[in-house]
Amino acid sequence: MTKFAAALAAVALVAGAPLAVTAAPLPVAVQDAKPNIGWTIGELLENEEAAAVLEKHLPGVADHPARPNFEGMTLEEVAPLSDGAVTQDIIDAIDADLKALPAG
């Protein structure tokens, strides 16, 4: 198990039982906005370009079994629960890559 996978498993334990996840569409404000680190992990993963950025920096995040427990959280919210797997340097790198994505 990678350090990231182990850390997300820990997030799952802290968060408790898996949350019910529905396939509701993103809010219009999110659909029209450029992906940024203020979006939840789930919102980022629903955007193809943003998902590729997350996978680059956090391999396996999209298919992680604890995803229902953290997909409603931002990277900043997950970081303190990640046992060092999500660092400020990783968040900054994701932020830079998201900002480099072409507009809409």
Beta strands, then each sheet from edge to edge (+ up, - down):
end
